[in-house]
Amino acid sequence: MKPWEIWDYEFPWGRHPAIIVSSELRVERKSHVVVLSCSTQRATRDAIGLEAVVDKDDGLDWKTIVRCDLFYTVPKADLKNCRGRITFERRRDIQRKMFNGLAMP
């Protein structure tokens, strides 16, 4: 398990892809990690605001919306079925939107 991998997670609203955004050290040593949730429905629109889009290049079956401004702390043991890893180019976009979503000066 590594940062930027996409795993399936059973959120309260159903099973969806989750992107690990915790540091490598946390992923290695701790039982809980921070993730971003993704929509499992095919994205029929472009990302807006603090959303990003990931797709087959990242290991998913189709274009998928990522919510970059809402973080979830989840048990690593509950992450199932590694789907892939976010491409380097998309990481920068997601990181920028995560930072902007935190409203830090």
N, CA, C and O atoms as a GROMACS GRO file, in nm:
protein
  420
    1MET      N    1   0.085  -0.117   0.000
    1MET     CA    2   0.000   0.000   0.000
    1MET      C    3   0.090   0.124   0.000
    1MET      O    4   0.184   0.133   0.078
    2LYS      N    5   0.058   0.219  -0.089
    2LYS     CA    6   0.142   0.339  -0.105
    2LYS      C    7   0.055   0.462  -0.129
    2LYS      O    8  -0.060   0.452  -0.171
    3PRO      N    9   0.113   0.582  -0.100
    3PRO     CA   10   0.042   0.705  -0.134
    3PRO      C   11   0.011   0.709  -0.284
    3PRO      O   12   0.088   0.661  -0.366
    4TRP      N   13  -0.101   0.766  -0.317
    4TRP     CA   14  -0.151   0.788  -0.453
    4TRP      C   15  -0.208   0.664  -0.518
    4TRP      O   16  -0.245   0.667  -0.636
    5GLU      N   17  -0.216   0.554  -0.445
    5GLU     CA   18  -0.285   0.437  -0.498
    5GLU      C   19  -0.436   0.455  -0.482
    5GLU      O   20  -0.483   0.526  -0.393
    6ILE      N   21  -0.509   0.391  -0.571
    6ILE     CA   22  -0.655   0.393  -0.565
    6ILE      C   23  -0.702   0.256  -0.516
    6ILE      O   24  -0.669   0.154  -0.576
    7TRP      N   25  -0.779   0.255  -0.408
    7TRP     CA   26  -0.832   0.132  -0.350
    7TRP      C   27  -0.983   0.147  -0.339
    7TRP      O   28  -1.035   0.258  -0.334
    8ASP      N   29  -1.054   0.036  -0.335
    8ASP     CA   30  -1.197   0.038  -0.308
    8ASP      C   31  -1.218   0.050  -0.157
    8ASP      O   32  -1.148  -0.011  -0.077
    9TYR      N   33  -1.319   0.132  -0.121
    9TYR     CA   34  -1.352   0.150   0.021
    9TYR      C   35  -1.504   0.158   0.036
    9TYR      O   36  -1.573   0.217  -0.048
   10GLU      N   37  -1.554   0.098   0.141
   10GLU     CA   38  -1.698   0.099   0.169
   10GLU      C   39  -1.731   0.223   0.254
   10GLU      O   40  -1.730   0.218   0.376
   11PHE      N   41  -1.761   0.334   0.183
   11PHE     CA   42  -1.804   0.456   0.250
   11PHE      C   43  -1.946   0.436   0.303
   11PHE      O   44  -2.012   0.340   0.262
   12PRO      N   45  -1.996   0.521   0.392
   12PRO     CA   46  -2.135   0.505   0.441
   12PRO      C   47  -2.237   0.506   0.327
   12PRO      O   48  -2.346   0.451   0.344
   13TRP      N   49  -2.206   0.566   0.214
   13TRP     CA   50  -2.300   0.575   0.101
   13TRP      C   51  -2.272   0.470  -0.006
   13TRP      O   52  -2.335   0.471  -0.112
   14GLY      N   53  -2.179   0.379   0.022
   14GLY     CA   54  -2.152   0.271  -0.073
   14GLY      C   55  -2.005   0.253  -0.105
   14GLY      O   56  -1.920   0.332  -0.063
   15ARG      N   57  -1.977   0.148  -0.181
   15ARG     CA   58  -1.839   0.116  -0.220
   15ARG      C   59  -1.796   0.205  -0.336
   15ARG      O   60  -1.861   0.209  -0.440
   16HIS      N   61  -1.682   0.276  -0.316
   16HIS     CA   62  -1.630   0.368  -0.417
   16HIS      C   63  -1.477   0.366  -0.414
   16HIS      O   64  -1.418   0.325  -0.314
   17PRO      N   65  -1.414   0.410  -0.521
   17PRO     CA   66  -1.268   0.424  -0.519
   17PRO      C   67  -1.225   0.532  -0.420
   17PRO      O   68  -1.294   0.633  -0.402
   18ALA      N   69  -1.112   0.509  -0.356
   18ALA     CA   70  -1.054   0.603  -0.261
   18ALA      C   71  -0.906   0.618  -0.292
   18ALA      O   72  -0.836   0.519  -0.313
   19ILE      N   73  -0.859   0.742  -0.296
   19ILE     CA   74  -0.718   0.770  -0.326
   19ILE      C   75  -0.645   0.797  -0.196
   19ILE      O   76  -0.684   0.885  -0.120
   20ILE      N   77  -0.539   0.722  -0.170
   20ILE     CA   78  -0.460   0.743  -0.048
   20ILE      C   79  -0.376   0.869  -0.065
   20ILE      O   80  -0.298   0.880  -0.160
   21VAL      N   81  -0.392   0.966   0.027
   21VAL     CA   82  -0.315   1.091   0.020
   21VAL      C   83  -0.228   1.111   0.145
   21VAL      O   84  -0.167   1.217   0.160
   22SER      N   85  -0.221   1.014   0.232
   22SER     CA   86  -0.131   1.020   0.347
   22SER      C   87   0.013   1.005   0.301
   22SER      O   88   0.040   0.953   0.192
   23SER      N   89   0.106   1.050   0.384
   23SER     CA   90   0.248   1.037   0.353
   23SER      C   91   0.289   0.890   0.354
   23SER      O   92   0.222   0.806   0.413
   24GLU      N   93   0.400   0.862   0.289
   24GLU     CA   94   0.452   0.725   0.284
   24GLU      C   95   0.480   0.672   0.424
   24GLU      O   96   0.453   0.555   0.452
   25LEU      N   97   0.534   0.757   0.511
   25LEU     CA   98   0.565   0.715   0.648
   25LEU      C   99   0.438   0.673   0.723
   25LEU      O  100   0.438   0.570   0.791
   26ARG      N  101   0.331   0.751   0.710
   26ARG     CA  102   0.205   0.714   0.776
   26ARG      C  103   0.151   0.584   0.718
   26ARG      O  104   0.108   0.496   0.793
   27VAL      N  105   0.154   0.571   0.587
   27VAL     CA  106   0.102   0.450   0.524
   27VAL      C  107   0.178   0.327   0.574
   27VAL      O  108   0.118   0.222   0.600
   28GLU      N  109   0.309   0.339   0.589
   28GLU     CA  110   0.391   0.226   0.635
   28GLU      C  111   0.367   0.191   0.781
   28GLU      O  112   0.364   0.073   0.816
   29ARG      N  113   0.349   0.292   0.867
   29ARG     CA  114   0.355   0.269   1.011
   29ARG      C  115   0.223   0.275   1.087
   29ARG      O  116   0.214   0.225   1.199
   30LYS      N  117   0.121   0.334   1.030
   30LYS     CA  118  -0.003   0.356   1.104
   30LYS      C  119  -0.116   0.269   1.052
   30LYS      O  120  -0.110   0.217   0.940
   31SER      N  121  -0.218   0.252   1.133
   31SER     CA  122  -0.332   0.168   1.095
   31SER      C  123  -0.440   0.244   1.019
   31SER      O  124  -0.527   0.183   0.957
   32HIS      N  125  -0.435   0.377   1.023
   32HIS     CA  126  -0.533   0.460   0.952
   32HIS      C  127  -0.462   0.552   0.854
   32HIS      O  128  -0.351   0.599   0.880
   33VAL      N  129  -0.527   0.577   0.740
   33VAL     CA  130  -0.472   0.667   0.638
   33VAL      C  131  -0.581   0.766   0.596
   33VAL      O  132  -0.700   0.745   0.621
   34VAL      N  133  -0.538   0.873   0.531
   34VAL     CA  134  -0.631   0.973   0.479
   34VAL      C  135  -0.652   0.947   0.331
   34VAL      O  136  -0.558   0.923   0.256
   35VAL      N  137  -0.779   0.953   0.290
   35VAL     CA  138  -0.814   0.928   0.150
   35VAL      C  139  -0.908   1.037   0.098
   35VAL      O  140  -0.972   1.110   0.174
   36LEU      N  141  -0.915   1.045  -0.033
   36LEU     CA  142  -1.015   1.125  -0.104
   36LEU      C  143  -1.113   1.027  -0.167
   36LEU      O  144  -1.074   0.919  -0.211
   37SER      N  145  -1.240   1.065  -0.172
   37SER     CA  146  -1.339   0.976  -0.232
   37SER      C  147  -1.360   1.010  -0.379
   37SER      O  148  -1.342   1.124  -0.421
   38CYS      N  149  -1.398   0.910  -0.455
   38CYS     CA  150  -1.426   0.925  -0.598
   38CYS      C  151  -1.568   0.879  -0.624
   38CYS      O  152  -1.623   0.797  -0.551
   39SER      N  153  -1.627   0.931  -0.730
   39SER     CA  154  -1.757   0.886  -0.774
   39SER      C  155  -1.738   0.759  -0.856
   39SER      O  156  -1.640   0.746  -0.929
   40THR      N  157  -1.831   0.665  -0.846
   40THR     CA  158  -1.819   0.544  -0.928
   40THR      C  159  -1.900   0.555  -1.056
   40THR      O  160  -1.888   0.470  -1.144
   41GLN      N  161  -1.983   0.657  -1.068
   41GLN     CA  162  -2.059   0.675  -1.190
   41GLN      C  163  -1.970   0.739  -1.296
   41GLN      O  164  -1.880   0.818  -1.264
   42ARG      N  165  -1.995   0.707  -1.418
   42ARG     CA  166  -1.918   0.768  -1.527
   42ARG      C  167  -1.938   0.919  -1.524
   42ARG      O  168  -2.051   0.969  -1.521
   43ALA      N  169  -1.828   0.991  -1.525
   43ALA     CA  170  -1.836   1.137  -1.524
   43ALA      C  171  -1.889   1.184  -1.660
   43ALA      O  172  -1.830   1.157  -1.764
   44THR      N  173  -2.000   1.253  -1.656
   44THR     CA  174  -2.059   1.304  -1.779
   44THR      C  175  -2.034   1.453  -1.793
   44THR      O  176  -2.091   1.519  -1.881
   45ARG      N  177  -1.950   1.506  -1.706
   45ARG     CA  178  -1.916   1.648  -1.709
   45ARG      C  179  -1.770   1.663  -1.672
   45ARG      O  180  -1.706   1.570  -1.624
   46ASP      N  181  -1.717   1.782  -1.695
   46ASP     CA  182  -1.580   1.811  -1.654
   46ASP      C  183  -1.580   1.842  -1.504
   46ASP      O  184  -1.683   1.872  -1.445
   47ALA      N  185  -1.462   1.833  -1.444
   47ALA     CA  186  -1.448   1.869  -1.303
   47ALA      C  187  -1.475   2.018  -1.286
   47ALA      O  188  -1.440   2.099  -1.371
   48ILE      N  189  -1.537   2.052  -1.173
   48ILE     CA  190  -1.562   2.192  -1.141
   48ILE      C  191  -1.506   2.222  -1.003
   48ILE      O  192  -1.499   2.135  -0.917
   49GLY      N  193  -1.467   2.347  -0.983
   49GLY     CA  194  -1.417   2.388  -0.852
   49GLY      C  195  -1.299   2.306  -0.806
   49GLY      O  196  -1.195   2.301  -0.871
   50LEU      N  197  -1.316   2.243  -0.691
   50LEU     CA  198  -1.207   2.166  -0.628
   50LEU      C  199  -1.218   2.017  -0.657
   50LEU      O  200  -1.179   1.934  -0.575
   51GLU      N  201  -1.270   1.984  -0.774
   51GLU     CA  202  -1.276   1.846  -0.820
   51GLU      C  203  -1.165   1.822  -0.922
   51GLU      O  204  -1.114   1.915  -0.984
   52ALA      N  205  -1.131   1.695  -0.939
   52ALA     CA  206  -1.036   1.654  -1.043
   52ALA      C  207  -1.097   1.533  -1.114
   52ALA      O  208  -1.193   1.473  -1.066
   53VAL      N  209  -1.040   1.498  -1.227
   53VAL     CA  210  -1.084   1.380  -1.301
   53VAL      C  211  -0.969   1.282  -1.313
   53VAL      O  212  -0.856   1.320  -1.344
   54VAL      N  213  -0.999   1.155  -1.287
   54VAL     CA  214  -0.904   1.046  -1.309
   54VAL      C  215  -0.972   0.947  -1.403
   54VAL      O  216  -1.094   0.949  -1.420
   55ASP      N  217  -0.892   0.858  -1.466
   55ASP     CA  218  -0.951   0.767  -1.563
   55ASP      C  219  -0.868   0.641  -1.579
   55ASP      O  220  -0.800   0.598  -1.486
   56LYS      N  221  -0.874   0.581  -1.698
   56LYS     CA  222  -0.804   0.455  -1.725
   56LYS      C  223  -0.654   0.466  -1.704
   56LYS      O  224  -0.590   0.367  -1.665
   57ASP      N  225  -0.595   0.583  -1.729
   57ASP     CA  226  -0.451   0.601  -1.709
   57ASP      C  227  -0.412   0.581  -1.563
   57ASP      O  228  -0.296   0.551  -1.532
   58ASP      N  229  -0.509   0.598  -1.474
   58ASP     CA  230  -0.484   0.585  -1.329
   58ASP      C  231  -0.528   0.449  -1.276
   58ASP      O  232  -0.504   0.418  -1.160
   59GLY      N  233  -0.591   0.368  -1.359
   59GLY     CA  234  -0.632   0.234  -1.319
   59GLY      C  235  -0.782   0.215  -1.303
   59GLY      O  236  -0.827   0.108  -1.262
   60LEU      N  237  -0.860   0.317  -1.335
   60LEU     CA  238  -1.005   0.303  -1.325
   60LEU      C  239  -1.064   0.263  -1.460
   60LEU      O  240  -0.997   0.270  -1.563
   61ASP      N  241  -1.188   0.223  -1.458
   61ASP     CA  242  -1.252   0.175  -1.580
   61ASP      C  243  -1.300   0.288  -1.670
   61ASP      O  244  -1.316   0.269  -1.791
   62TRP      N  245  -1.325   0.406  -1.613
   62TRP     CA  246  -1.375   0.519  -1.690
   62TRP      C  247  -1.345   0.650  -1.619
   62TRP      O  248  -1.294   0.650  -1.506
   63LYS      N  249  -1.375   0.760  -1.684
   63LYS     CA  250  -1.355   0.894  -1.631
   63LYS      C  251  -1.435   0.909  -1.501
   63LYS      O  252  -1.555   0.883  -1.498
   64THR      N  253  -1.366   0.949  -1.393
   64THR     CA  254  -1.424   0.951  -1.259
   64THR      C  255  -1.390   1.082  -1.190
   64THR      O  256  -1.278   1.131  -1.200
   65ILE      N  257  -1.486   1.140  -1.119
   65ILE     CA  258  -1.467   1.265  -1.045
   65ILE      C  259  -1.408   1.237  -0.907
   65ILE      O  260  -1.453   1.145  -0.838
   66VAL      N  261  -1.308   1.316  -0.868
   66VAL     CA  262  -1.246   1.308  -0.736
   66VAL      C  263  -1.280   1.436  -0.660
   66VAL      O  264  -1.264   1.546  -0.713
   67ARG      N  265  -1.326   1.422  -0.538
   67ARG     CA  266  -1.354   1.538  -0.452
   67ARG      C  267  -1.226   1.570  -0.375
   67ARG      O  268  -1.190   1.497  -0.282
   68CYS      N  269  -1.157   1.678  -0.412
   68CYS     CA  270  -1.025   1.709  -0.357
   68CYS      C  271  -1.029   1.791  -0.229
   68CYS      O  272  -0.925   1.818  -0.170
   69ASP      N  273  -1.147   1.832  -0.186
   69ASP     CA  274  -1.156   1.921  -0.069
   69ASP      C  275  -1.223   1.855   0.051
   69ASP      O  276  -1.260   1.924   0.147
   70LEU      N  277  -1.240   1.723   0.047
   70LEU     CA  278  -1.304   1.652   0.158
   70LEU      C  279  -1.222   1.527   0.188
   70LEU      O  280  -1.210   1.438   0.103
   71PHE      N  281  -1.168   1.520   0.309
   71PHE     CA  282  -1.075   1.415   0.347
   71PHE      C  283  -1.142   1.318   0.444
   71PHE      O  284  -1.223   1.358   0.528
   72TYR      N  285  -1.109   1.190   0.431
   72TYR     CA  286  -1.162   1.087   0.519
   72TYR      C  287  -1.045   1.009   0.578
   72TYR      O  288  -0.952   0.973   0.507
   73THR      N  289  -1.051   0.982   0.708
   73THR     CA  290  -0.952   0.897   0.773
   73THR      C  291  -1.016   0.759   0.786
   73THR      O  292  -1.122   0.744   0.847
   74VAL      N  293  -0.949   0.660   0.729
   74VAL     CA  294  -1.007   0.526   0.722
   74VAL      C  295  -0.904   0.422   0.768
   74VAL      O  296  -0.784   0.445   0.756
   75PRO      N  297  -0.951   0.308   0.820
   75PRO     CA  298  -0.858   0.200   0.855
   75PRO      C  299  -0.800   0.138   0.727
   75PRO      O  300  -0.873   0.108   0.633
   76LYS      N  301  -0.670   0.119   0.726
   76LYS     CA  302  -0.606   0.057   0.609
   76LYS      C  303  -0.665  -0.081   0.582
   76LYS      O  304  -0.678  -0.121   0.466
   77ALA      N  305  -0.700  -0.153   0.686
   77ALA     CA  306  -0.752  -0.289   0.670
   77ALA      C  307  -0.883  -0.292   0.592
   77ALA      O  308  -0.920  -0.396   0.538
   78ASP      N  309  -0.954  -0.180   0.587
   78ASP     CA  310  -1.081  -0.173   0.516
   78ASP      C  311  -1.066  -0.136   0.368
   78ASP      O  312  -1.165  -0.138   0.294
   79LEU      N  313  -0.946  -0.103   0.326
   79LEU     CA  314  -0.920  -0.073   0.185
   79LEU      C  315  -0.899  -0.206   0.112
   79LEU      O  316  -0.814  -0.286   0.151
   80LYS      N  317  -0.975  -0.228   0.006
   80LYS     CA  318  -0.972  -0.355  -0.066
   80LYS      C  319  -0.945  -0.330  -0.214
   80LYS      O  320  -0.981  -0.224  -0.267
   81ASN      N  321  -0.883  -0.425  -0.280
   81ASN     CA  322  -0.870  -0.426  -0.426
   81ASN      C  323  -0.801  -0.301  -0.482
   81ASN      O  324  -0.868  -0.207  -0.523
   82CYS      N  325  -0.670  -0.302  -0.482
   82CYS     CA  326  -0.596  -0.189  -0.540
   82CYS      C  327  -0.628  -0.179  -0.689
   82CYS      O  328  -0.613  -0.276  -0.764
   83ARG      N  329  -0.673  -0.060  -0.730
   83ARG     CA  330  -0.718  -0.040  -0.868
   83ARG      C  331  -0.607   0.017  -0.957
   83ARG      O  332  -0.607  -0.007  -1.078
   84GLY      N  333  -0.512   0.091  -0.898
   84GLY     CA  334  -0.408   0.154  -0.976
   84GLY      C  335  -0.344   0.265  -0.896
   84GLY      O  336  -0.356   0.272  -0.774
   85ARG      N  337  -0.274   0.353  -0.968
   85ARG     CA  338  -0.202   0.464  -0.903
   85ARG      C  339  -0.219   0.590  -0.987
   85ARG      O  340  -0.215   0.585  -1.110
   86ILE      N  341  -0.239   0.702  -0.920
   86ILE     CA  342  -0.260   0.830  -0.987
   86ILE      C  343  -0.133   0.869  -1.063
   86ILE      O  344  -0.023   0.860  -1.008
   87THR      N  345  -0.148   0.912  -1.188
   87THR     CA  346  -0.033   0.953  -1.267
   87THR      C  347   0.031   1.077  -1.207
   87THR      O  348  -0.034   1.155  -1.138
   88PHE      N  349   0.159   1.095  -1.234
   88PHE     CA  350   0.234   1.207  -1.178
   88PHE      C  351   0.171   1.341  -1.215
   88PHE      O  352   0.161   1.430  -1.131
   89GLU      N  353   0.129   1.355  -1.340
   89GLU     CA  354   0.071   1.482  -1.386
   89GLU      C  355  -0.057   1.515  -1.309
   89GLU      O  356  -0.079   1.630  -1.272
   90ARG      N  357  -0.140   1.415  -1.286
   90ARG     CA  358  -0.266   1.439  -1.215
   90ARG      C  359  -0.244   1.464  -1.066
   90ARG      O  360  -0.323   1.533  -1.002
   91ARG      N  361  -0.137   1.409  -1.011
   91ARG     CA  362  -0.107   1.432  -0.868
   91ARG      C  363  -0.093   1.582  -0.841
   91ARG      O  364  -0.145   1.632  -0.742
   92ARG      N  365  -0.023   1.651  -0.930
   92ARG     CA  366  -0.002   1.795  -0.909
   92ARG      C  367  -0.134   1.871  -0.908
   92ARG      O  368  -0.154   1.960  -0.825
   93ASP      N  369  -0.225   1.836  -0.998
   93ASP     CA  370  -0.356   1.900  -1.002
   93ASP      C  371  -0.434   1.871  -0.874
   93ASP      O  372  -0.493   1.962  -0.815
   94ILE      N  373  -0.435   1.746  -0.831
   94ILE     CA  374  -0.506   1.707  -0.709
   94ILE      C  375  -0.445   1.775  -0.587
   94ILE      O  376  -0.517   1.825  -0.501
   95GLN      N  377  -0.311   1.779  -0.580
   95GLN     CA  378  -0.244   1.845  -0.466
   95GLN      C  379  -0.281   1.992  -0.458
   95GLN      O  380  -0.309   2.043  -0.349
   96ARG      N  381  -0.281   2.060  -0.570
   96ARG     CA  382  -0.316   2.202  -0.573
   96ARG      C  383  -0.460   2.223  -0.524
   96ARG      O  384  -0.486   2.314  -0.445
   97LYS      N  385  -0.550   2.140  -0.569
   97LYS     CA  386  -0.690   2.153  -0.528
   97LYS      C  387  -0.710   2.115  -0.382
   97LYS      O  388  -0.795   2.174  -0.315
   98MET      N  389  -0.634   2.017  -0.332
   98MET     CA  390  -0.640   1.984  -0.191
   98MET      C  391  -0.596   2.104  -0.106
   98MET      O  392  -0.663   2.140  -0.009
   99PHE      N  393  -0.485   2.164  -0.144
   99PHE     CA  394  -0.434   2.280  -0.070
   99PHE      C  395  -0.535   2.394  -0.073
   99PHE      O  396  -0.563   2.454   0.031
  100ASN      N  397  -0.590   2.424  -0.190
  100ASN     CA  398  -0.690   2.531  -0.202
  100ASN      C  399  -0.815   2.501  -0.121
  100ASN      O  400  -0.879   2.593  -0.069
  101GLY      N  401  -0.851   2.375  -0.110
  101GLY     CA  402  -0.969   2.335  -0.035
  101GLY      C  403  -0.953   2.351   0.116
  101GLY      O  404  -1.051   2.355   0.189
  102LEU      N  405  -0.829   2.362   0.162
  102LEU     CA  406  -0.804   2.379   0.305
  102LEU      C  407  -0.811   2.525   0.348
  102LEU      O  408  -0.806   2.553   0.468
  103ALA      N  409  -0.822   2.617   0.257
  103ALA     CA  410  -0.833   2.760   0.287
  103ALA      C  411  -0.718   2.810   0.374
  103ALA      O  412  -0.737   2.888   0.468
  104MET      N  413  -0.598   2.764   0.342
  104MET     CA  414  -0.479   2.808   0.415
  104MET      C  415  -0.422   2.932   0.345
  104MET      O  416  -0.424   2.940   0.222
  105PRO      N  417  -0.372   3.028   0.424
  105PRO     CA  418  -0.317   3.149   0.361
  105PRO      C  419  -0.188   3.121   0.284
  105PRO      O  420  -0.130   3.213   0.226
   0.00000   0.00000   0.00000
